[in-house]
Amino acid sequence: MPLDIHPDALASLVNGDHGSPYEILGPHPGKEAGTVSVRAFHPGMETLVLVDDSTGKTHPMERQHSEGLFEVT
């Protein structure tokens, strides 16, 4: 799934100089009604998993950028 993040904003996030990183990171409404997408930036990580604290269920996150941006819906 292609990210809906402006390339300049993504470059700023990766470079560490984005003024409001949580405009990109964390939970946001998903593209489909009633869904939530979560993004995380962890440079150096090959894989990342989101854990639902209420159920313990794990959700593998998809790598969206080679520098360590991940997303799951």
C-alpha positions as CSV (number, residue, x, y, z in Angstrom):
1,M,0.0,0.0,0.0
2,P,1.6,3.3,-1.0
3,L,1.9,5.9,1.7
4,D,-0.2,9.0,1.5
5,I,2.7,11.1,2.9
6,H,4.2,14.0,1.0
7,P,7.8,13.0,-0.1
8,D,9.2,16.1,1.6
9,A,7.5,15.3,4.9
10,L,8.8,11.7,4.7
11,A,12.3,13.0,4.0
12,S,12.1,15.3,7.0
13,L,11.0,12.4,9.2
14,V,13.8,10.2,8.0
15,N,16.3,13.0,8.5
16,G,15.1,13.7,12.0
17,D,14.0,17.3,11.4
18,H,10.3,17.0,10.9
19,G,8.6,19.7,13.0
20,S,5.5,17.5,13.9
21,P,6.4,13.8,13.5
22,Y,3.1,12.7,15.1
23,E,1.3,14.1,12.1
24,I,2.8,11.0,10.4
25,L,3.5,8.6,13.2
26,G,1.1,6.8,15.6
27,P,-2.6,5.9,15.1
28,H,-4.6,7.6,12.3
29,P,-7.9,6.9,10.6
30,G,-7.5,4.2,8.0
31,K,-8.4,4.6,4.3
32,E,-11.5,2.3,4.8
33,A,-14.3,3.4,7.1
34,G,-13.9,2.1,10.7
35,T,-10.2,1.2,10.3
36,V,-7.1,2.6,12.1
37,S,-3.6,2.7,10.6
38,V,-0.6,2.8,12.9
39,R,2.8,4.0,11.7
40,A,6.1,3.7,13.6
41,F,9.6,4.8,12.7
42,H,12.4,2.6,14.0
43,P,15.6,3.0,12.1
44,G,17.7,-0.2,11.9
45,M,14.8,-2.6,12.5
46,E,14.1,-5.2,9.9
47,T,10.7,-6.2,11.3
48,L,8.2,-4.6,13.7
49,V,5.0,-6.0,15.3
50,L,2.2,-4.1,16.9
51,V,0.7,-5.7,20.0
52,D,-2.9,-5.0,21.0
53,D,-2.7,-4.5,24.8
54,S,-6.3,-5.5,25.3
55,T,-6.1,-8.8,23.6
56,G,-2.5,-9.7,23.3
57,K,-3.0,-10.2,19.5
58,T,0.0,-9.3,17.3
59,H,-0.1,-7.5,14.0
60,P,3.0,-7.6,11.8
61,M,3.8,-4.2,10.4
62,E,4.7,-3.6,6.8
63,R,8.0,-1.9,6.1
64,Q,7.1,1.3,4.0
65,H,10.5,2.9,3.8
66,S,14.0,1.5,3.8
67,E,15.0,3.7,6.7
68,G,12.6,2.1,9.1
69,L,9.1,3.4,8.6
70,F,6.4,0.7,9.3
71,E,2.6,0.7,9.0
72,V,-0.3,-1.7,9.8
73,T,-4.0,-1.2,9.4
